[in-house]
Amino acid sequence: MKALKYKIISSDSQYNKYCKILEELAFSSTKTRTVKDEIALLTLLIEKYDEEKNISQLPDPVELLKSLMKDHKLKAVGLAKLLNVSEGLVSDMLHYKKGLSKDTIRILSERFKLNQQAFNRPYELRVSSSVTKRKRRKLNTRKDLTTA
């Protein structure tokens, strides 16, 4: 089996190499079908790498949202109205207690004209120990009621 000429870009050096090859092909005098296909493939690989690299350099979704709110002078009350949710839920999202739902991500990406991936990235939620204790107490109370 023949080895692939180009692979998914996984490093900056490979990215730079592919950019150089693309530039040479784009400015070459011969534009055969094969050359055009190579140009299209390299362009796709380079754009994909650029996109992934730029998104990974963004702050986590909550910090991004806070920054956008500040830039657009949007308060939590306004965000709650935009998302059609309670102010308490917005507070929980901004304090890492609740994650962003699919609907929230969609609305935010439309409002701020960003790719949904900017908001749909993993980040750690912070659950306070008092909340965990309350949940445990509730569960224990329910168990006591069902066994009584």
Sequence and secondary structure as in RCSB ss.txt:
>XXXX:A:sequence
MKALKYKIISSDSQYNKYCKILEELAFSSTKTRTVKDEIALLTLLIEKYDEEKNISQLPDPVELLKSLMKDHKLK
AVGLAKLLNVSEGLVSDMLHYKKGLSKDTIRILSERFKLNQQAFNRPYELRVSSSVTKRKRRKLNTRKDLTTA
>XXXX:A:secstr
    S     SHHHHHHHHHHHHHHHT S   HHHHHHHHHHHHHHHHHHHHHHHHTS  HHHHHHHHHHHTT  
HHHHHHHHTS HHHHHHHHTTSS   HHHHHHHHHHHT  GGGTSS       HHHHHHHHHHHHHHHHHHH 
